[in-house]
Amino acid sequence: MSDWTEEFEINAERIVIARQDLAIAVKALTELPQRTYTAFLLHRINGKTYAQIGEHLGISTPRAHQLVRKALVHVAMRFDEKDVL
């Protein structure tokens, strides 16, 4: 096998790790306040701009950006905790 195919080979260990990571992300997102969660989903899943998120939530564009950033930082912190354990 070439290096490229070995790098992307799917195996049981990778599947387990991916499932664990998904569980961490989902749990972290459910810990967020509703408006922060909504802003995150609108931006990262639905591809909305901060201006569109602000309009949808009735907040300013900078506040929409802050909410998305807050969500990303929260999720990252949960992954950092996983690495410490």
Secondary structure, DSSP 8 states (H G I E B T S, - for coil): --HHHHHT---HHHHHHHHHHHHHHHHHHHTS-HHHHHHHIIIIIT---HHHHHHHHTS-HHHHHHHHHHHHHHHHHHHHHHHH-
